[in-house]
């Protein structure tokens, strides 16, 4: 599984990057054929004063792609919400394939 983490308009600290890598490693227990995971972390400037932290996750398996975008006040919270959503998508896809 190839993991690519990109930050837009800022530099992420090593603590955030290791947190994300540890969480992404758990994806293999939901699907064993994940080929590539792209993670984008962005600062979203909505009203020029409030900056939302946006996390986007794209998970690729053969013949299918999952994409989730979440925003909140911290990158960890955004990433956790996006991770839960992408895990639900993967589970639903596997259930449909098994049925």
Buried (B, 14 or more C-beta within 10 A) or exposed (E): BEBEBEBEEEEBEEEBBEBBEEBBEEBEEBBEEBEEBBBBBBBEEEEEEEBBBBBBBBBBBEEEEBBBBBBBEEBBBBBBBBBEBBBEBBEEBEEEEEE
